[in-house]
Structures are given as structure tokens and as C-alpha cells.
Amino acid sequence: MNPQLKYWLHAPFVIPVYPIMYVQAMRIKKTMPDLPDAPGPTTGDISGRMPPLSVVALGESTIAGVGCEHHGETITGQIAHFLGQKTGRSVHFEAIGKTGIQVEAAIHELVPKLPAEPIDLLFVALGGNDTFNFNQPARWRNSFARLLVAIREKQPHCAIVIANLPTVWQFVAFTPLLQLVMGRLVRLHARAIEDLPKHFPRVWYMNYPIDLRKWERHLPPGKNFTDFFADGVHPSPLTCQFWGEEIAEFVYSNEVLKNSPHEQNKCQTDIK
């Protein structure tokens, strides 16, 4: 079923409970710690063979590094770390993020900050705030398509990977009602953009949910499910580590870096 149609079919059931969700959300907001963005430089380097890979991440609080002590711990730094491990190459990374931003605003506020020089990989992580603001799937899709157009105008040749949308139905800070309603909406958003890679060159979409339960089986001793979250919502450094490794695996299993600006097609044979 069309995601926008499904959105309207769900509306009669959501509207009556909206005041309850609003009160619950305000209560959660008051009790959650107000975590800052990751301090320090938003760029970094992983040592290895030259020339370096160039990796940039663009998005919301996940990219801004909320819940992390520095950008090496964030998803951007962890993607760079695991790409460096797999290729043996040095990696230069940069995070371009803003907490609370939605896709429409990212077009005007974040895309202009992309480097002028060619990059190899752009990782895009957006969607949480569009879900929290109940943006309609059709509007979300149109905005995301325009975001990709704007990125291509600034970076014509880089590989673009669209992140899995946040699994809000697993946020431990949320009530069961918020998990249910927001979870259904984010799944509609995920479906609404699933065909965009067909319309843009060198775009890949991680169109499957993050499986925290699978990661839970590999947690170190003394850690549990709640340790995946810095504050019940934002990913912890532990989550960024698991996620960064999964993203690096996605990049190579799909040959994302093949024919990228810095001759990354040669790196595919360097996978360990």
C-alpha cells in the first residue's frame, strides 16, 4: 500500500491519542539529560596507506555526536575506523551535523557546508526529527529527493549511502504508545524513499531496520540492551561501534566505493 495512503488511514486512530502522546513526550523531554554535541574537531584521520579515503557524514544529532565524548566515537569516526581496517587505507573523515534538523532544512543549512573538493563517500543520516514532527511520507520523500539533487550539485561523483532510519520502536525512553505510533510512521518513511536510488546515480539505501537484538548477543560482559542508548534515545558510542562496522560491511558488499573519485575501484581487492 502507498505509504501516504497508509498515513491517512492511520490518522483517525492517532488523532484521538495525540494529546496523550504530547503529554508523554513532554514528560520524557523534562526527565532526559540534555546531552551536548560531541566536543572538539568534527574532522579526523585514520592512519594507513596513501592516498586517503575521504568520508563525510551529513545529518541530525547522530552525526552531531550527541552522547559521544569526541567525533572519533561517533558514527562518522567509526565508519572511518572500520573502512580503514578493511582497506588498509588512511581515511580522512568529517561530520556535518545539526541536532534537531529535518530534511528540508538540511538542504539549505548542511549541504552548503559540504567540501568543495571531491569526496569518496557521503553518509546521510536523517529521519528521526521528521518522524517526531509527524511529517507526511509524501512530503518527506519530496524533501529527500530534493536533498539528493542538492548534494549532486555540490558533489557530482561521490558515492552516497542513506542510513537505516532510526528504530524508534526500540527507544527505551519512549512509552509503549510512542513506540507504537512513531514506529509505524518511521516505517512508512522508510518505504517512501526505498526507490530513490533508482532515480539517482551512485546512491545506496540501507533499507532494513537496525537489529539491536542481534547486536545484543555480542555485547561485552556487563553490558545490556539499555547501553545501546546514551539517554534512552540517542545512540551511545557502543551503538556507533556496532553500526559503523555494519555500514562498512554494507559499503564493501555492495561495491559502493568502486569508481569513486580517488580510484577506490582498486581498493576492492584490498578487503581483508
Helices and strands as residue ranges (DSSP letters): H 3-14, G 15-17, H 18-31, E 43-46, E 49-59, H 61-64, H 75-87, E 89-97, H 103-109, G 111-113, E 121-125, H 128-132, H 137-154, E 159-162, G 168-170, H 176-192, G 196-199, E 203-205, H 212-216, G 225-228, H 237-253, G 264-270
